[in-house]
Amino acid sequence: MEALATTRMSSKGQVVIPEDIRGKLNLAAGVRFVVVGEGDVVILKTITPPSMDGFDNLIRSARQQARISGLKRSDITKAVSKVRSRK
């Protein structure tokens, strides 16, 4: 790991990411993270939206998998209606 620093957690559970690490990782205010914890390890992973090409590839792959499994548009419409009626 290139960057190493120490920090502490506040009574509200807030942790400050040191300025030099924020700079090296190009982190700005408002960046969102996924937090994973196990044992004595806590991992923060930035959430980055896919590029439009990546998103298009994801949609293409999902449509292909739906076709292979025999999923129809009407199946999706029914599933969405069912979930929406639960609220």
C-alpha positions, 0 to 999 in steps of 0.5 A: 500500500502506497499511502499510510496514515493513522486516524481515529473515530469520533464519538459519532462514528465519523472517521477523517481520511487524512489530507495526503491520502485524499489528495493521492486518491483524488477524493473530494467532499461528497464521495460515497463509499461501500464499507466492508468490515470483518474481524479487525479490518475495515475497508472503504471502497469508493463507489464509481458509476460505470462509464456509458460504454460499461453501462451499455455492456451491462444492459446488453449482457442482462438482455442476453441472459434474459433471452437465454433464460426465456424471460419475457417482457411481460414477466418483468412487468408482472414482477414490477407490479407485484413489488410496487403493490407491496408498499 
